[in-house]
Amino acid sequence: MIQVLIHQMIVLLIRVPIHPMAALLIRVPIHQMIALQIIVHMILKGMMGITTKVSTMQIMTDTLMAMVDQLNNNLKI
């Protein structure tokens, strides 16, 4: 599930050209970008064998999916 999520994010980043990404970064509040970085970092740590509670991973995954959805919505504007 996590690997699929990371893969989807990478695919999303590859598909989106640089200019919309720059415009997107301007639109997305800074605190959300920082939160996204922290979540990705925590997920990667979890993948590297540091045990985390399943509920915590689920919350992070849900939050990450919500952020990806929001990014997708911003790109449609």
C-alpha positions in Angstrom: 0.0 0.0 0.0 2.7 2.5 1.0 4.9 1.5 -1.9 2.0 2.0 -4.3 1.4 5.4 -2.7 5.0 6.5 -3.1 5.0 5.2 -6.7 1.8 7.2 -7.5 3.4 10.3 -6.1 6.5 9.8 -8.1 4.4 9.2 -11.3 2.4 12.4 -10.4 5.6 14.4 -10.1 7.0 13.0 -13.3 3.8 13.7 -15.2 3.3 17.3 -14.0 5.5 19.8 -16.0 7.7 22.2 -14.1 5.6 25.4 -14.6 2.4 24.0 -13.1 4.5 22.6 -10.2 5.9 26.1 -9.5 2.4 27.6 -9.7 1.2 24.8 -7.4 3.9 25.5 -4.8 2.8 29.1 -4.7 -0.8 28.1 -4.1 -0.2 25.5 -1.5 0.4 27.0 2.0 3.9 26.6 3.3 2.8 24.7 6.5 1.1 22.1 4.3 4.3 21.6 2.3 6.3 21.2 5.5 3.7 18.7 6.9 3.9 16.8 3.6 7.7 16.6 3.9 7.5 15.3 7.5 4.9 12.7 6.5 6.9 11.5 3.5 10.0 11.3 5.8 8.1 9.4 8.4 6.7 6.9 5.8 10.2 6.4 4.4 11.6 5.7 7.9 8.7 3.3 8.5 9.6 1.5 5.2 13.2 1.2 6.3 12.3 -1.1 9.1 11.6 1.3 12.0 8.4 -0.1 13.5 5.5 2.3 13.7 2.0 1.6 14.8 -0.4 0.6 12.1 -2.9 3.3 13.1 -0.2 5.9 12.8 0.7 4.7 9.4 -2.9 4.7 8.3 -3.4 8.3 9.5 -0.3 9.4 7.7 -1.4 7.6 4.5 -4.9 9.1 4.7 -3.4 12.6 5.3 -1.0 12.1 2.4 -3.8 10.9 0.1 -5.9 14.0 1.1 -2.9 16.2 0.2 -2.4 14.5 -3.1 -6.1 15.0 -3.8 -5.8 18.6 -3.0 -2.8 19.0 -5.2 -4.7 17.3 -8.0 -7.6 19.8 -7.5 -5.2 22.7 -7.5 -3.8 21.5 -10.9 -7.3 21.4 -12.4 -7.9 25.1 -11.7 
